[in-house]
Each structure stands twice: as C-alpha cells, then as structure tokens.
Amino acid sequence: MHFEILRDPVWNNIRVDELTLNLVDTEVFQRLRYVRQLGWTYLVYPGATHSRFEHALGTHHLSRRTLALLCEAEDAASITEEEQTIVRSAALLHDVGHYPFSHALEEIGALHHEAVARPLITEGSVASLLTARLGKDAPARVFDLIRGNSESALQGLISGSLDLDKIEYLKRDAFMCGVPYGEIDVDRLTNSLVLVDDPETGRRAIGVREKALSALESLLFAKYQMYRNVYWHHAVRSATAMYKRLVEDAVQAGVVSVESLARYTDEGLMHRLESAWPTQLLVALKERRLYKRAAEWPAAELDADKVEWMATDRRRVAEKENELAKELGLAPGELLLDYPTKTQMLGLDIPVLRRSGQVERLTGEGWIGTINLPSLSEELYKSARWLRVFTAKRTSLDPRRIREALEQSR
C-alpha cells in the first residue's frame, strides 16, 4: 500500500494512504482548509488560526494509531481491514459539514453540522470514492459512525465519552492558542482503550482500562479549562454574538439563505456580506472593534427556568435585543445578548475494564473512591457559562433592571 507523510505541528508525522489522499483532494474536504477551527477566537488568541482541515487530519492520525494498538490485542483480532478503513474515513470526514467560523451558526438555528454532512458523504465524489474502495454501503456506514448511530464495536472511537475527535481538538486548540490547559496524556489514553462486552447491551464496544481513569479525568478537566478560558472567553463571545446577529440580519434581508451557509468558507461568507451588505456591525467585526460588556452574570446566580430561552430561542433574543437597545438610546444591533448553548461539560458514559477483569459501566454517577462527577460537572459548568450584555459603545445601564427584564421574558 502506498503512503504519504504529512508534517503536522501537533503530531509530527501523519501517515496517509491512497484512499485518504483521494478523499482529502475532494472539494468537500478542501473547503475545510478555509474554515477556522475556533471561529473568531483568533481575535483574542492570535495563534488560533488553525483550520478544520488540520484537525480532521489529526483525528484521522489518532484513529490509525489507536486501531493499530487495538489490533495488537488478542481479543481485537476480529477487526477487519475494511472496518478499520471505514473508521479512519469517518475520523477524517467527521467535520465536513461545518459552517464558516465553527459552531456559531448552529446557535442561530441552522442545521447541525452533522446533518449538513449527510449529502456531502453519501452523495457525490466522497461517496464514489468510498463505494469504489469499500462497497455500496460504505458511505452510509461512515455517516452512521459520525452520527453515533453505528452498530460497530468501534463506534466509541468516533462519537463517545472518549472519542478521538475530543482528544485531538483539545490538544490542538491548546497548542495553537499557546495555553497550558489542554495537557492530555494521549499515549496513556490510547494505549488503555480496549474492546469489551458492554454490561448494559451485551455487545462489543470500546472501553477503557481502569488504570487510565486518572488520564480520563485530566481530559475532562482540560475540556472545562478550555471552555472557561478560551471557547467562552468574554471577548470571543462578544465577537461570536456580533457574527450571529450579522448573519441573522443578512438572512432576514435576503442577502444569503440559511441553506447556502454551509457552502461558504470563512472569508467567502465575509466577502459576500461585505460586497452585498456592508453594515456597521460587519465593519466593526472586521476591524476588531468588539462590543463591550455592559453587564454579566454567571449561570450559578441565575434561575435556569427563567433564562434558558436565551440559549435556544434566537427570534425572541433578537426581539429583546432591539427592545433593550431602544430603551437605552441605541440603534438596532448595538446591544447584543449572549448565553452560550448548554454543553455537556464533563459527560462520561463508558465501559471500564477493572483490574479484577470485570467490566462495569462508568457514568456520571461515578464510583466510590472516584470524583463525584455529577455535582462537580454542574459546578464547573455554572462557573464557565455566563449571561452577558454587550453594547457597541460603553453604556450606563442598571444591571438589576436588565436582569429582571430578561428573567420576565419567558
């Protein structure tokens, strides 16, 4: 089999086979060169200009490395070369449906990037390559792994508590941002993955050896630290809020359609908006004149039942933004609300091969002698997630009155 070696700043040498090279050369995958992994984060961390392209190659690299380790184990001899190729292809293609500037547009109600990926994988050039090499059902098998719906014992490598995507992006994002929060013991984790009989389903599944639990906890904490200090950094969220409102308004004005968004690259979408609809909000974002924090509250202080609508109902959010802006003498779009969509901060659900040889499922409930992940997860989550009011210019407002207005807008 012919291989090429690609150089990478995180993993050094990445070995790719002929099928992978052909998939990388498709228009679908090449677009990822021009979609930043962390959206507008580069306005805060200048090194965060890495793309979904690099991340996807890194995830493919980890899948090849992990599959080789699994195949060395006596109980993994049943993993066929075809199944390995399906898993490696899913690792490579898992992000092809991403919108410009990462996840932001999913927060305004656009289709989830995995749903966007379906036709890109099951039709066209990607599907032709997979079908020619692996059979007619290969595109559907790859997509099922990406969606987490596969019956494959290797599903957990692509979507799960310890999937390779998570390991890769935490490691790469921390490295490119120049922060120490993503220190993950990758070798310990990948060497400790094992195929076991899931005690709940009775089916073969990816599990982890008990000796790697401390490394698994380090991954969970790295995720929390990255959300608190990078992904949900206040200036990153300001830029993201500006971008979401910009695209929302452009969609309502008919400048772009929701259906077309996934076809753009980062700069392609910005160029389209700049040429057809050069608003003040667009100019401010391009020139990094980010909106300032006028008020903010951590989730721990808020009544979730009264404010969660701000993370889910974008139409009402825009209406409330305009209403508050008018009260404060600001123009529409000069006041923005931001409450990040809720994420599973320390989600954990994986079979563990204990030293006794028994397999037990480790969930958020934890075990005696291990960290109480449910309570810890909720506390960490509340400390990282903030409700913020951003304004185009420094504005004097009464935080208590604003909060009351938001909590009464159910």
N, C-alpha and C positions, 0 to 999 in steps of 0.2 A: 504494500500500500504506500502511495506517495504522500509525504507530509511536507508542510512548510512550517517554518519557525517565525513567529511574530514576537517582537520585543515589546515588553509592557513594563511600565514603571512600578507596578504593584507586584506582579507575579513573575517578572523577569522574562522567561521564555515560555511562550504559549504555542503548543504544537497543534496544528490543524490539518485534517485530512482533506481529500479531494472534494467530498460532498460538502463539507463545511465551507471550503473556499468557494464553491459554486453558490451556496446559499448566501454567503457574505457578499458576493458580487451582484446579487439581485437588487433591483431598485428599492424594493421593500426594506431590505436591511441597510442599504447605503444611506437612506434617509436618516437613520439613527446617528450618523456622523454629525448631523446638524441639529440635533435635539439634545440640549444640555441635560445632564443627569439631575442636577439640582435647581433647575429653573433660574430664578433671579438671585440665588444665593451668592453668585459671583460679585454682586454689588456690595456685599459685606465681606466675603472671603474671596479675595481676588484670584486665588488658585482654583476655585471651584468652577472651572470652565470645561471639565471633562464631560464626555457625552455618553448617551445610552449605548453607542457603538462599542466603546471600550468596556463598559460594564457588562454587556452581553458576551463579549469575547472572554472576559474574566470568569463569568458564570459557566460558560462552556468549558473553560480550562479546569475549573473546580469539579465539574461533572466528570470529565475524563479521569482526573486524578482519583476522585472518590470511587468511581466504578472499578478502576484498576485495583484499589485496595479491597473492595468488596469481593472481587473475583479471585483474590488470593486466599480468601477464607474458604474452608472446606465446605461450609453449608451454603455457599453462594455459587457453586459450580453450575447451577442451572440457569444463570444469567446468560442468555444468548448474545451473540454479537449484534444481531438485529435489534434486540431490545435495548442494548447499550446505545446503539446509533439513534434510536428513537428518543431516548432520554437526553443524549447530548444535543440533538436537534431542538428539543423542547427548551433546554437550557439556553441555547443560542438565540432562539426566536421569541422568548417569553415577553419581550418588551416592544415588539414591532408595532403594536397599536398605540403607542404613547403619543399624546398630544404635544404641541410645542410648549416649552417651559414646564415639562414634567406633569405633576398631578393637578395643577391649579384648575384647569378647565373642568375636571371631573367634579370640582366643588360648586360649579355653577349649573350642574345638571346634565352635562354632556355624558354620553355613554361611557361606561367604564372601559379603560384601555384594553382589557382582555376581550370584551365584546367586540371592540373595533378590530381586534386581531383576527377574529374568525375568518372573514373572507380573504384576508391577506395570507393566511396559512393554508386554508382549504381550497383556495382557487388560485389561478394564475401561475406565475413562474415558480414560486416556492412549492406549491402543490405538485407541479410537474416534476421537479427535481426529487422530491420525497417519494412520489409514486414510482418513478423510474428506478430508483435505487432500492426501495423497501416494500413496494406493493401498493395496491389501490387504497388500502385502508390507512396507510401511513400518515397522511395529513390529519385525519380525524384523531388518530392515536396521539399525535404530537399535541394537537389542540386540547384534547381531554386532559393531558398531563398539566398543561398550562392553566386550565380552568380548575384543576383539582378534582376532576371527575373520573379519573382513570382507575381501572381495576388493577393496574400494575402494582406489584410489590414495591416498585421503586418510586411511586408517587411522591413520597415524602422528600425526595431529593429536589423536586421542583416546586412543590407547594406544601408547606407544613411548618411546624414549630421551629425546625432546624433546617429549613431549605437552604440551598446553596446561594440562591439569589440574595437572601438576607445577609449571609456571611460575606458575600462579595461586596455588596453596596456599603455596608458599614465599614469594612476595611478600606475600600477605595475612597469613600467620601471623607473619612477622617484624614487619610493620607493627603488627598488633594486640597483639603481645607487647611491643612497644617495644624490640626488639633490632636491632642493625645487621647481622645475619648473612644476611639474605635479599636483599641487594643484587644484583639480577639486571638485566642490560642487556636488558630485554624488547624494546625497539624494534629493537635490533641483531639479536636472535634471530628475531623475527617477520619482519623485512624480509629476512632471509637464507634463509628457508625457500623451497624450490623443488621442483617436480616433476621427477624424473629417472627414467631407466631403471635399476632396481636391477641391478647387475652380477651378483648371485647368482641372482635369479629371472627377470630379463628383463622384469619387469612395472614399470609406472609406480608410483612410491612417493614419499613425502615425504622429501626430503633437505635438506641444509644447505650453503650456500656455504662454501668453505674460509676465507674472511675472517672468519667468525663463530666459529671454533674457540675463540678466547680467551673469548668470551662464553659458549660452551658449557661450558668449563672452570669459569667463575665460577659457573654454575648447579650444577655437580656439587659444588663446594666449599661453596656455600650450603646444599645438602642435608646435607652432612656436619656443618656447623656447627650447623644446626638440630637434627639428631639429638643431637648431643653436648650442646648447651646448653639445649634446650627439650624435644623429644619424649622423650628418655631422661634428663632431669634426675632426680636421685635422689628428690626429693620427689614429682614427677609419677609416677614408677614406684611409689612407696610407695602413693599413692592408687589407682593402677591395680590394683596387686596386691590391695589391700583390696576394691576393687569386684569384681574377678574372683572372689575367694573368696566374697564376699557373694552374688553371683548364682549361682555353682555350688551353694552350700549351699541357696539358695532353690529351685533346680530340683530338687535331690535330695529336698527336703522337700515338693515338690508345690505350692509357692506360685505358681510360674509355670512355664510349659513353654518349652522351647527354641524351639518353633515360633512362640510368641506374642511373643518378644522383639523382633522387627523391627517390630512394630506400635506399640510404645511410643515416646513421646518421653522425653527425659532425665528431666524432672520427673514424667512419668506413671509411669515404672517405679519411681522412688524413692518416690512416693506409694503405689503398690501394695505395695511391700515394707514401708513404714512402717506401713501400716494392717493388713496381714496377718501381718507377721513382723518386729516391731521388735527386732532383735538388738543386742547391744552393738557389734558391728562396724559396723552401719548407723549407730548414733548417733555413733560415733567419726568416721566418714567425713563425716557431715553437719555435725559441729561442728569439723571440720578438726583433729582430734587424730590426726595421721598417725603411723603406725608409724615407729620409728626404725631407722636402720641399725645392726645388731649386728655385721655382717661383710660384706666385699665384696672382689671380685677382678676385675680387668679380664680380658677374654677372652684377651688376649695371654699371660697367665700360666697359662691352663687348657688341658687336653688336650681338644680338641673331641670326640673319640670317647667321652670319659667323662662329659661334662656336657651334651651337646646334648639329651638326653632331657628336660631341664627346660624346654625351649622347645617341646616337641612333645607330651609325654605328661602331660596335666593330671591324669588319675586318679592316676598314680604321684606326681606333685608333691604333691597333697593328702594322700596317704598319708604321704609323707616329712615334710611339714609337721607333721602330727599326731604322728608318731613323735618328731621332734626337740623339739616343744613339750612332750610328756610327759616327756622326759628332763630338760628344763630347768625343770620345775615350772610350765609354762604351760598354759592351757586350750586346747582345740582352736580353731584360728583366730587364736590370739595370736602365732603365728610364721608368717611367710609367706616363700616363696622367689620370687625374680624373676630371670628371664633372658629378655630380650626376644626375640621371634621374629626369626630371622635375616632381614635385608632386603638387597637389592642396593644397597649404599651408593653406588657410582659406576658403575652399569651403563651401558654405552654400546654401541650397535649401530645405526649409521645411515649411509646413503649420503652421501658428500660430493662435491660438485661442485668439483673442483680448478681452480685458475687456468688450467691448461692446457686445460680443457674436458673432461678425463677424469673419469669417475665411479668412485670407489673406496669400498669399504665400510670405515668406521672402526669397529672393535670394541674390546673391552677390551685387545687386544694392542697397540693404538696404532701410531704410525708413528715412524720415525727423525726426531728433531727435535721430537717432542711428548712430553708427560709419559707415563711408563710407568704407565698406569692400573691394570693388574692388581695389581702389587706395592703401589702407593700405596693402592688401594682396600682391600686386605686390612689394611694397617697402620692406616689411618684407621678402618676398621670395628672392629678389635680395641681401639682406644683409646676408642671411643664406647660399646661394649657391655660391660656389667658384670653379673656374677652377684652378687646381693645377698641377704642375710638380713635381713628386717625383723621387729621384735618390737613388741608393743603397749606395752611398758614397757622401760626400759633394763635390759638383762640381761647378766650376766657370762657369757661363754662362751669356749671355746678355738677360735679361728678355724681352726687347723690340723686339729683333730679333726673339726670340722664339714665342712671341705673334703674330708677323707679319706672321711667318711661319704657325702658326695654323689657323689664320684667312684667309689665302690664300689657304687653303687646302680643299676648297669646291668641 
